[in-house]
Amino acid sequence: MTHQATRSPRRNGPQILSTLLFVAAIGFAAAAVYIWYMDDANEDDAPPVPSVEAGRYELVNVLNALEDAGLEADYGRSPATARTDQIDRPGQNLRVEETNVFIFIFNGANAEEAATARDAAFVGIDPATMSLTTPSGNDVSNGEPLSVYQGANVIAVLIGGDEDVQAEVRDVIEGLS
């Protein structure tokens, strides 16, 4: 007679429960992936533009004002900043209609102080004798005439550009309040 191991009858309950939990885990994972992609599809990836306190513009706000006026504008790449012998702070480059515009931003405890600092700097500006240079000292204007405009807490120095671009940039900058 052969000896057969006696096996207790197998219970199917734990196996069925394990299978159900496995299927539920797969379902939850699929739902999470679906929600993840649907949530990302409905959001704009760009962070919100900071709001402007009257008279206290930042570079992004000036860029938005130029774009809102219908001008093709973006951040300038090279050089990103420039210095001038007539303004004590560096200017930040915006590319407007294939022309570089350097934006000099003046800060203060409030809009009036920022405008006062801008006015004090603007009094000493002469575009005919102004030089714009990179931090390493290279000339940025390349012999092009410079145009200077002011508004709110901003001075803009436009390099060259045709009369239409000059007029549109002037209107935007002088319209900042």
Secondary structure as UniProt FT lines:
FT   HELIX           13..41
FT   TURN            54..55
FT   HELIX           59..68
FT   TURN            69..70
FT   STRAND          73..75
FT   STRAND          81..84
FT   STRAND          91..96
FT   TURN            97..98
FT   STRAND          99..105
FT   HELIX           111..123
FT   TURN            127..129
FT   STRAND          132..133
FT   TURN            135..136
FT   TURN            142..143
FT   STRAND          146..151
FT   TURN            152..153
FT   STRAND          154..159
FT   HELIX           163..175
//
